Amino acid sequence: MAKDLRKLTLLIVMMLSIQSIYSQLGFSHEIGAFVGPVAFQSDFGVRSDFETNSGNTGIAVGIVHYINFSYRADCNCYSTDTFFNDHFKLRTEIAWNKTKLEHFGKWVDDDRTTPEADQLRAHTGEAQNWDIGMQLEFFPKSIRAFSAGAYSFAPFAALGAHFVSFNPTVETSYGLPGGINNLDNFYNPWNANSGGDPFISDEGGSTWSVVASAGTRYKLTVLSDLFVELRWQYYFDDFIDGLDHKLDSNKANDWNLWFNFGYIYYLD
């Protein structure tokens, strides 16, 4: 954990340095916050199953900061009219999400009475993550025109990378002694196919993720916007949920979908 904190601190310092450089160049700033549901796609449940996707949902909150290249705070004037300045913003974000996890789908239906079904029903968990990172947002329409009130909506798409500090929780109520330390309390095929590798872990760690989103801003006032976005986030680790089984159904690392509602205020 101490190593993860050092990485997080270093990343924050680097991001603040980048923002300081842009501030010295005179670009203006925006700050905001968002909240919304997150659907966690993990090794829990059945892949591409609606009950799994709708059941394993949680909450996400975050604060955001934008560098607005189209306007200069040092002179209260527009910057040089280039395509980049008028169509891109740099977004920095710190966010937290939490999702309670359990197994859904055909393998835990009421008509299944095998020990394996009972092991799945007894197994629950929680994914809890802190994110910090940057995204570059692209606005197809003119940022200057939107700021001036020429239109009410400004759609955008974004791509970026986030550093993630994860801290999963693993629980089982299956009856054998030892709790989560007794691997026989978990789904037998996982243990049989693990080859001796860990497939259950409640240890925290850190990793990187790629994020991509699409959404729109709505001009609320001259100095404020509302925004809504749908975000996809893919982790470069499969223990975000505390489970990494080796069955053929495990096709990818953990990932999630966010649906965020937010508010943005223009500082300069």
N, C-alpha and C positions, 0 to 999 in steps of 0.2 A: 504493500500500500504506500509506503514512504517513497518508493521508486516512482509509482504512478503520480503522486503529488508533485514530485520534482519535475516530471515530464509536463504535467499540467501547468505548473508555475512558469516553466520555460516557454511553453506555448503562449501563455497569456502575455508574457513580456515581449515576445516576438510580435504578437498581434498588435499590442499597444505601440510598439516601435513603428510598425507599418502605418498605423493610424496617425501617429505623431508626424510622420513624414508628409502624409497627405494634408494634415492640418496646416503644416508650415507652407504648403503650396497654396493655401487659401481656400480650398474646397469646403463647401458647407456640410453640415451634419444633420442627421435625423436619428431620433431614438424612438423605441416603441416596445411593446410587449404583446405576447400572444398566448392563447390557451386553446386546447382542443383535444379530441379523442385520438388515440393511437391504436391501431390494430397490429398486434405482434404476430409475425409469422415465424414459427420456431419448430422444434422437433416435437412439441406437444401436439397431440391430436392427429388428424388425418389431413394430408396435403390436398389443397384445392377443395376443402369441405366447408360449406357455408356455416355450419354450426360451430366448427373450430374457429373460423375467421371472425365470426360475430361474437363468440364467447370469450376469446382471449383478447379482450380490448382493455385499454387503460386510459391514462390521462397524461398530457404533456403540457408544460408551461415553459416560457422562455422570455428573454429580453434580447433586443436586437439594436444594432447601431449601423447606420448607413453613411457611406461617403457619397455625397451627391456631386458628381463632376460637372454638372451643367451650370452650377451657380457658385460664385465666389463670395465667401463671407467677409473677406478683408476689404472689399470695395462695394459690397451690396450690388453686384452687377453680374451679368451672365458671363461665363467663361468663354473661351474660344469655341466657336461653333464647329465642332467636329462630330463625326458620326459616333465615335466612342463616348464623348462627353454627353451627347444628347440621347443616348440609348442604353447606357450601362450604369449600374450602381454597384458598389462593393458593400456586401452585407457581412457583418460580424455578429456572432450569436453565442449566447450561453443558454443551454436548455436542460431540462430534466424531464424524464419520463418514467412511468411506473406502470407495470401490467401484472395482474395476478393471472397465473396460468394453471390450466388443468386439461385433462384429456377428454375430447369430445369425439363423436363419430361412431362408426359401426363396431369398433373393437370394444366399446364400453356400453353397448346397448343393453337394456334390461334383460334380454333373453340370453345373454352370454353369462354363463355361470362358472367358467374355468378359473383356475388360480391366476392365470395371466390377466384376465379381465379384471379381477379383483386388485391385482397389483397396479394396473393402470388407473383404476378408480381411486386408489389410495394415494397415488403420487400427485402432488401439487407443487407449485413453485411460484416464484415472483422474479420478474426482471426489473431492475432499477438501474438507470443509467444517467450519467452526467455527460453532456456534450459541450464542446467548444470548437468553433471553427469558422470558416469563411465560405461565402458563396458569391459568385458573380452573377448578378441579375441582368437580364436583357429585356428591354421594353421595346416592342416593335414600333409603338407610336412615340412621338416626340415627348421627352420628359419636360422640356421647356413649355410646350403647348399645354400639357396636362397641368403643370404648376400654375399657368396663367388662366386656367379654367376653360380651355377650349373644348374639353370633353370631360365627362364625369368618370369614365372608367379607363384604367391603364393596365392592360394585361401584361404579364411577364412570365419568363421562364428562367430557371436558375440551375447552376451546377456548381458543386463545391466539395470540400472534404472536411470532416469533423474528427477530432480526437475524442475518444469515448473512454470514460472510466465506468466500468460495470461492476455490479455487486449483486449477484443472483442469490436467491433463497431456494433451498431444496427441502421438501418435507415429504414424509410418507407415514401413513397410518396403518400400513400392512403389519401383521401381527408378529413377525419374527423378531427376536431380540436384536438390538444393535442399531435400530433406526436407519438413518441414511448411511451409516458406516457398514451395514450388512447388505451387500449387493444383491443377495437373494430376496430382499424385500422389493426389488424392482423387476420390471418386465423381463422374464427369463430369456427371450431371444436376444435382448440387448447384451446380456452377460455372455451368452453363448457365442455371439458374433463379434465380441469386442477384441478378441485376440490378446487379452490381457491389458489392453489400453484403457485408461479411464473413460467412462462414459457418463458419470455423474460427478458434479463438482459444485460446491457452494463457495468456492474461493473467488474473490474479486480479482480484477485485472484491468488491463487497458488495451485498446486496439484503435485502429483507424476505421473510418467508414466513408463511403461516398454517398452524397445526397444529391437528389435531383427533384425539382419542384416546378409546378405551374400554378398560376393564380392570377389575381387581378387586384388592383387598388381601386378604391372609390374615393373621390375628392369630397371630403366632409366639410372642411373650411379651407381658407387660404393657407393655413399653417398646419393642417392635420388631414390624415387619410385613414380610412379603414382598409383592411386587406383580408383576403381569404386565399388559402393555398392548399393544394394537395401535394404531399411530399413522399417520396420513396427514399428509404435509407437502407443501404446494404453494409453489413458489418464484415470485417475481415477476420472474424473469429466465430466459432460455432458454439461457444460456451456462454454466450450472453444470457441464455435462459437456464444455465446450469445443467444442460443435457446435450450430449453429442453422441448419439448412438450410430452404429455402423451398418444399419440395415440399408437395403437398396432404396428404400423410400426417402432416405436422407440425401436429397439432391443438391442442396446448397447450404451455405451458412445462414445464420439468422438474419432476418430483415423485417422491416415494418413499414406501415403506411400511416402518415400523420394527416389530419385534416384540421388546419389551424385557422383561427379567427384572431385578428390582431388590430392594434391601433398604432399609428405612427404620428409623431410630432416633429415639425421642422424647427430646429434650434436656431438656424441663421437665415 
